Amino acid sequence: MFYYLLKYVLLGPLLRVVFRPRIEGLEHVPASGPAIVAGNHLSFSDHFLMPAVLKRRITFLAKAEYFTGPGVRGRLTAFFFRSAGQIPVDRSGKEAGQAAIREGLGVLSKGELLGIYPEGTRSHDGRLYKGKVGVAVMALRAGVPVIPCAMIGTFEAQPPGAVIPRIHPVVIRFGKPLEFSRYAGMESEKAILRAITDEIMYAILSLSEQEYVDEYAAVVKAEQAAAKGEKERKFPRAPLS
């Protein structure tokens, strides 16, 4: 109930007025039945804008940190995600990935839409990064289509670290469903999972026209953070006099 209250009364109308998102390809999202919507992830705003424009309810696998944040902001964020029926996912370790797959398959088994960001985390620089294969596993096990989605302009509207979004043109573009029944029963084949995931990421790339990086975003973030820390240790800032 709270999901629809947010969508149609509290948040959805406000988002449409502020961002005035242009929607393209909405006809590619099936009116009924299970499907996966796989999108790029540029901004915290993505969690709100895509559900606001879809005619159907969509359930996202959201990172567990959104449910455990400290302070008033953390509690409000957790309340929103729980009330909207979103599913917390622990992103650390192999078993955590398996748990996320089980949760996602549970959503699909109910005939619902599942939203997922194959990159696994927000892009920190606006580029599109290598996708993780969990989306391929779920598509094969559930036997459902994957609808690629590109969020365009949300990075500029709310870049990393920005609490209040800026007014900026936003385009939400859905592509034709991708169907992988030809690989049925092959979800344990690593090469097949990689090929499917790369096909999904290429479809997202074609819609978003981002620069592509063939590395995992989390790895690049960690490397950049480590390099920054090393630089600061070698060249500490001089104290202000």
C-alpha positions in Angstrom: 0.0 0.0 0.0 2.8 2.4 0.9 4.4 1.7 -2.5 1.4 3.0 -4.3 1.0 5.9 -2.0 4.5 7.0 -2.8 4.1 6.4 -6.5 0.8 8.2 -7.1 0.5 10.7 -4.2 3.6 11.6 -2.3 6.7 11.2 -4.5 5.8 10.2 -8.0 4.0 13.5 -9.0 6.8 15.6 -7.4 9.5 13.7 -9.4 7.6 14.2 -12.6 7.2 17.9 -12.0 10.8 18.5 -10.9 12.6 16.3 -13.4 10.1 16.1 -16.2 11.6 12.8 -17.3 11.2 11.9 -21.0 10.2 8.2 -21.3 11.1 6.2 -24.3 10.3 2.5 -25.1 7.9 2.0 -22.3 6.0 -0.4 -24.6 8.9 -2.9 -24.2 8.0 -3.5 -20.6 5.4 -6.4 -20.5 2.0 -5.5 -19.0 2.0 -8.7 -17.0 4.2 -11.7 -16.1 7.7 -11.9 -14.7 10.6 -10.0 -16.2 13.9 -8.5 -15.2 14.5 -4.8 -15.8 18.3 -4.4 -15.9 19.6 -0.8 -15.9 22.7 1.3 -15.5 23.1 3.0 -12.1 24.3 6.6 -12.0 22.5 8.1 -9.1 20.6 7.5 -5.9 17.7 9.1 -7.8 17.5 6.1 -10.1 15.7 4.2 -7.3 12.8 6.7 -7.4 12.6 7.8 -11.0 12.3 4.4 -12.7 9.5 3.1 -10.5 7.7 6.4 -10.9 7.4 6.0 -14.6 6.6 2.3 -14.8 2.9 1.3 -15.0 3.7 -1.8 -12.9 5.2 -2.3 -9.5 8.9 -3.1 -9.6 11.0 -4.6 -6.8 14.7 -3.8 -6.6 17.4 -5.7 -4.9 18.9 -2.8 -2.9 22.2 -2.8 -1.1 21.9 -3.7 2.6 23.6 -0.4 3.6 20.4 1.5 2.7 18.6 -0.4 5.5 21.3 0.1 8.2 22.4 3.7 7.9 23.0 5.7 11.0 21.2 8.8 12.2 17.9 10.3 11.1 18.7 10.2 7.5 19.6 6.5 7.7 16.4 5.6 9.5 14.3 7.5 7.0 16.1 5.8 4.1 15.5 2.4 5.7 11.9 3.2 6.3 11.4 4.2 2.7 13.0 1.1 1.3 11.2 -1.3 3.6 7.8 0.3 3.1 8.3 0.2 -0.7 8.9 -3.5 -0.5 12.5 -3.4 -1.6 14.9 -6.3 -0.7 18.1 -5.7 1.2 21.2 -7.5 -0.3 24.5 -8.0 1.4 27.0 -7.5 -1.4 30.0 -9.0 0.4 31.2 -12.5 -0.5 30.0 -15.4 -2.8 27.3 -16.6 -0.4 25.8 -13.1 -0.3 25.5 -13.2 -4.1 23.7 -16.6 -3.9 21.3 -15.1 -1.4 20.6 -12.2 -3.7 19.8 -14.6 -6.5 17.4 -16.5 -4.3 15.6 -13.3 -3.3 15.4 -12.2 -6.9 14.0 -15.6 -8.1 11.4 -15.3 -5.3 10.1 -12.1 -6.8 10.0 -13.5 -10.3 8.2 -16.6 -9.1 5.3 -14.4 -8.1 5.0 -13.0 -11.7 6.4 -9.6 -10.8 9.0 -7.2 -12.2 12.5 -7.4 -10.7 14.8 -4.4 -11.0 18.5 -5.0 -10.9 21.7 -3.0 -11.6 24.2 -5.5 -13.1 27.1 -3.3 -12.3 26.5 -4.0 -8.6 27.1 -0.4 -7.5 26.6 3.2 -8.6 29.0 4.5 -11.2 31.3 7.0 -9.5 32.3 8.8 -12.8 29.3 8.4 -15.1 30.8 5.5 -17.1 29.3 2.1 -17.6 31.1 -0.8 -16.0 31.3 -4.5 -16.4 28.2 -6.4 -15.3 28.1 -9.2 -12.7 26.6 -12.5 -13.9 23.8 -12.8 -11.3 21.4 -11.2 -13.7 22.2 -14.0 -16.2 21.7 -16.7 -13.6 18.3 -15.4 -12.7 17.2 -14.9 -16.3 18.0 -18.5 -17.1 16.7 -20.1 -13.9 13.4 -18.2 -14.1 13.1 -18.4 -17.9 12.2 -14.7 -18.1 13.1 -11.9 -20.5 15.5 -9.1 -19.6 14.5 -5.5 -20.5 17.5 -3.2 -20.7 17.1 0.3 -19.3 19.2 3.4 -19.5 19.0 6.3 -17.1 20.3 9.4 -18.8 21.0 12.6 -17.0 20.6 11.4 -13.4 24.3 11.5 -12.8 24.2 15.2 -13.5 21.0 15.7 -11.5 22.4 14.0 -8.4 26.1 13.0 -8.6 27.8 11.0 -5.9 27.8 12.8 -2.6 25.0 15.2 -3.5 22.1 15.0 -1.0 19.7 17.3 -2.8 19.1 16.6 -6.5 19.6 19.4 -9.1 17.0 20.2 -11.8 18.4 18.6 -14.9 16.8 16.9 -17.9 16.4 13.2 -17.5 15.6 10.5 -20.1 14.5 7.0 -19.1 14.9 4.7 -22.1 13.8 1.0 -22.3 15.0 -1.3 -24.9 13.5 -4.4 -26.6 13.3 -7.5 -24.3 16.3 -9.8 -24.5 15.4 -13.5 -24.5 17.8 -16.3 -23.6 15.8 -19.5 -23.8 18.4 -20.9 -26.2 20.7 -21.2 -23.2 18.1 -23.0 -21.0 19.7 -25.4 -18.5 23.2 -23.9 -19.0 23.2 -21.6 -15.9 26.2 -23.4 -14.5 28.4 -22.6 -17.5 30.6 -19.7 -16.7 31.2 -18.8 -20.4 27.5 -18.7 -21.1 26.7 -16.5 -18.1 29.5 -14.1 -19.1 28.2 -14.0 -22.7 24.6 -13.3 -21.6 25.7 -10.6 -19.1 27.9 -8.9 -21.8 24.9 -9.0 -24.2 22.8 -7.3 -21.5 25.4 -4.7 -20.8 25.9 -4.0 -24.5 22.1 -3.4 -24.9 22.3 -0.9 -21.9 25.3 0.7 -23.5 23.5 1.1 -26.8 20.7 2.9 -25.0 22.7 5.1 -22.7 25.7 5.9 -25.1 28.0 6.0 -22.1 31.7 5.2 -22.2 32.3 1.6 -21.3 34.9 0.2 -18.9 35.6 -3.6 -19.0 36.2 -3.7 -15.3 34.0 -4.1 -12.2 33.1 -0.7 -10.8 33.7 -1.8 -7.2 37.3 -2.8 -8.1 38.0 0.5 -9.8 36.6 2.4 -6.9 38.8 0.4 -4.4 41.9 0.9 -6.5 41.3 4.7 -6.8 40.6 5.0 -3.1 43.8 3.1 -2.3 45.8 5.2 -4.7 44.4 8.4 -3.1 45.3 7.1 0.3 48.8 6.3 -0.7 49.2 9.7 -2.3 48.0 11.4 0.9 50.4 9.4 3.0 53.4 10.4 0.8 52.4 14.0 0.4 50.4 15.1 3.5 48.8 18.5 3.5 50.8 21.2 5.2 49.0 22.6 8.3 47.3 25.9 7.8 49.1 28.7 9.7 
